[in-house]
Amino acid sequence: MNIHEAATLRYSSPLIPAEHPHVQNTDASLLDAYSAAVTSAVERISPSVVHIEVHQKVHPGGDRTRSGEPRERAGSGSGFVFTPDGLILTNSHVVHDAARIAVTLADGHRRPATLIGDDPASDLAVIRLEEPNFDEHVLTPATLGDSQELRPGQIVIAIGAPYGFQSTVTAGVVSALGRSLRSYSGRLIDDVIQTDASLNPGNSGGPLVDSSGRVIGVNTATILPAQGICFAIGINTAKFVASRLLRDGRIRRSFIGVSAQTVPVHRRVVRFYELTRETGALVLSVEEASPAKRSGLREGDVIIALEGQPVAGVDDLHRLLTEVRVAVSSTLTVLRYTEKLELRIVPEEAK
């Protein structure tokens, strides 16, 4: 036996203990902890996740039956129950223009649902189960988290019904925050979560959860040619949109004409100006002939307040740009480099 054969035997034989068994034990314990975290999160969220089947009428000019009635196109997606009385959050593109909606719960029960309202601009929708508490069945609402607290690298889990395979689980990490994604209406959705938790057709509308099983995003899209690039709408945005859909059935917004993302503000600047928030909304671009352009807002400005209300990020800016701001002159507080400025802006109604 030569020296190379002896070395191979030494490291490959199961009878000879590893030189550093504590390294292997540490790796095993880490994998066990990761597995336990994912399993626990899935057990918490699974009862709230639903499979949604939709029949949409073909628009005029599409295929029709011999009797002249419009044909229906079938589609499907995912969603999750967020109230005990049967309200479900999902994507707008899953249920938009729906003629009929059917929901299959985690326990296999199938029930019809009605559309409460949808918002193509944010790709979010709310539907309600008909007769939600049947046969002594009690719905399990999901626990909603805080997408403002997310950090890149954080473990996240996606669950849904891709291609109709209900309760499919994938796991990954938060790849990036503050992404922009163009919605089906053509409007940019700002502050989107990028993740490598695998999504497929049918995952749309399902929950993205943290290791505690709290929903921190609504899965919405993938980039088809790419692998491991998937997107979810932050749950803070979803909470705001859902509340407005429940109240009005639609979202009426004001518009200033910027693309933005949430960024941290330097601590020295926070202390110098005694700011109440340590983050703001960084202006990435300003549309021509928009209220923002007329106000003097520039790329690189960080919006920290609107009419005296703190803006900690894009979610806050969206929340404050409601219908009450339309055609009303407001004060926009921004940081330009290290200078604090106040600009006058008159938001318009979003089209």
N, C-alpha and C positions, 0 to 999 in steps of 0.2 A: 504493500500500500504506500503510495507516495504522499507527500505532504498535503497536496490539494485534495486527495480523496479523504484523508483524515480530517481535514477542516470541514469538508462537506458533511461527513458522518457526524461530526461533533455538533453542528448547528441544525441538522435535520432530524436527528434521532429523538423520538418522544421520550426515551428513557433518561435523557440528559436534561436537567432543568435549565431554563433560560438564565443567562447571566444577570438579567435585570427583570425579575418577575414582577417587581412593583410597577414597572412601566406598563406591562401588559394588564395588570390589575386596574391601574388608573384608567387606561383606555376603555376597558370593559365597563367600569363603573360610570364613565362619562356616557358611553353608548346606552347603558341601561337607564340613566337619568333622562337622556334625550327621548328614548322610547317611552318612558313613563310619562313624560310631559306631553308628548303628542297624543298618547292613548287617553290620558285624562282629559285633555282638551276636546278630543273627538267625542268622548262619552258625554261631556257636558252640552255640546252644541248639536249633536246628532238628532235628538228628539225634536228640535226646532226647524230642521231643514226639510224643505218640500220640493217635489218635482212638479213643474207646471207644464201643462199641455194646452196649447192655444190653437184656435182655428180663426184665421183672419180672412176677411172677404177680399178678393182680388179687386183692385181699383178699376173704375170704368175704363174700358179699352182692353182689359185683360181677357183671359179665357172665360167663356160663359157656357152654361148648359144649353141644350136645345130649346128649353122653355124660356131662355133669356135671363134666368137668374144667375147672379155672379157666383162663380165657383169659390170654394174656400181653400185656403192654403194652410197646411198644418205646420206647427213649429213647437219647440219645447225649450225649457230653461229651468232654472232653479230659483229658489227664494228661501226666506226664513220668516217664521212667525216672530213678531216682536211685541204683541199684546195678547193677554189671555182671551180676548173676545174674537180672535181670528184675523187680525190685521197682518198682512204679509208684505215684506219689502222685497222688491226685485228690480230688474232693469226695465227701462222704458221700452227698449227695442224688443223685449220678450213679449210684452202684452199690448203694444201700441196697435190701434185699429182692430182690437180683438172682437170677434163676433161671439165666441164662446171660450170660457176658461175653465179648465178642470185641474184640481190640485190633488196630488197623492201625498199623504202624510207619511212620516217615518214608519208608522206602524202598518202601512198598507191601505188604510182607509182612503177612499177617493171621493171628493166632494166638489161640486161646482163653486165657482167664485165669481165675484163681480169686480170690475175696475172702479176704484175710488178716484184715481187721478194719476196722470203720468206727466213727466217733464222731460221731453227729448233733449233739452239743453244740458241737463245734468245726467241723462240716461238713467233716471230713477223713476220708480212707480210704486204705488200702493194698491193692493187688491185686498178684498175681504172674503173670507170663507162664508158661504151660506150654511146656516145651521152648524156653527163650529162645535158646539158642545152636544154631541150626539152619542146615544148609548152610554151615557155616563163617562164619555171620553173627555179628558181634560187636556187642553193644549198646553204646551210648554214653551213660553216665550224665551227668546234668546236674551242673554245679558249683553248690553251694549257697552263698549269701552270708550276710549278717548284717543282718536287718531293723532291728536296734537302731541301725545307723549311717545309716539313711535320713534325708533332710532334705526338707522341702517345697520344691517347685520342681525337684527332681532328675528327670532324664530316665529314663523307664521304658518298656519295650516289652512288649506282651502278644502271645502267639502261641497259637493253638489251632485248633479246627475248628468254627467257628460254622455252624449249619445244614448241617454235613457238609463244608464247604469246608476241606479240610485245609491246614495250614501258612499260615493267614491271619494277617497281621502288622498290628498297630496300635501307634502310639506316642503318648506324651503325657508328662505329668509327675506327680509325687506332689502331689496337690491338698491333702492334709491327712493328719496322723497321729493316732493315738489315738482313732479313731472306734469306736463300738459298733454292732454289727449283730446283730439277733435271728436265731438259727439256726432251722432247720426243726424242731428239738426244742422251741423256745420259749425256750431259754437264750440270754442275751446273749453274743456273742463280743466280747471287748474288744480294744482295741489293733489295730483293723483299719486297713488302708491304703486311703485314698481316692485314686483316680486318674481322670484324664480320658482315659486310653487306652481307646478304644471296645471294649466287650464286648457280645456278643450271645448268644442261646441256643446252647449248644454250646461256648462258651468256658469254661464251668465246669470247674474242675479243671486248667486249663492254667497254665503258668508266667507270672509277671510278673517280668521280668529288668531288671537295671541296664544301663548302657552297656557294661559288660565282659562281658555275657552270663551273669552269675551270678543264680541264682534268688533273689529277695528276697520273693516272695509267691506265693500260690496263688489265682488268680482265682476268685471265688465268686458275685458277685451284681451286679445293676444295679437302679436305681430306674426302673421301666418308663416312667412319664410324663416323666421327666427326660432331659436329654441331657448327656453328659459327667460323670455321677456314677456311678462304678463302684467296686467294692470287691474287695480281696484280703486273704487271711489272711497275716499275717507269717510268713516262713519259719522264724523261731525257734520260734514256736508249733508249726508243722508238724513240725519236727525232733523236738520233745518228744513230740507225739502219735504220730508214726510209730514212734518207739522203743518206746512203750508198747503200741501195737497189734501190733508184731512180737513182743513178749515175752508179752503176755497175750491178745491178740485183742480187747481192749476197754479202756476207760479207767475205772478206779475212782478217784473224786476225793473229796477233802474239800471242804467248803463253808463259807464264813463269811458270805455274804450281802451283798456289796457290788458296786457297779459302779464301775469305776476306769479311769484312763488314765495313761500314762506322762508325767511332767512333769519339767523340770529343777528342781534344788534350788539356791537362791541360794548363790553361792560363799562368801559370808561365813558362812553357816550350815554349809556343808561344812567350812570351815576351823575354825570354832569348835568343832564337835563331832568333828572329825577323822574324817569319814565316808570310807568307801572308795569310794563311788559318788557321782556328781554328779546322779543322777536318782532318782526314786522313783515310787510308785503313788498318784496323787491319788484320794481317795475322792469319787466323784460323788454316790452315793446309798447309803443303808443300808436294807436290808429290815427290815420289822417282824418281831418274834419270831425274829430270826436270831441266830447266835452273835456277829456283829459288834455288833448292837444291845445284847445283854446285856453285852458287854465294855466298853461305853462309847465305842466308835468313833463318830466324827461325820463328817458331810459336810465336806469341806475339809481333813481330816487327810491327811497324806502318809505312807504306809507305807514305811519304809526297811529293815526287817528282820523276819524271822519266826524265832523261836527262835535268834537270833544269826546267821542266814544273811542276807547283804545282799539287799535287794530293789531292783533298779535300775529296775523297771518292772513292767507287768502280766505280761509273759512270765515273769519270775522268780517272781512271786506264784503263777501257775498251776503252774509247775514245782515249787514247794515244797508246794503244797496237794495232796499225794498221799494214797494210802490210809493211809500210816503216821501221818498226822495225825488220822485220824478218832477222835473221843472222847478225844483226848489234849490235856491242858492245855498251851498253848504261850504263849511271850512274843511279843507283837506290839509292835514299836518304831515309833513314829510321831512326826512333827513336827506340832505344833499351833501355827500361827503360827511363832514362833521357839523354842518350848519343845519339848524332847525328852521324850516320855513312854513308859512301858512299861505295856502293858495285858495282862491275862490273858484268853486266848480259848480256847474248846474247839470246834474245828471239828466239823461233822457230815458224814455221808456224803451226797454229792450224789445226788439222786433222778434 
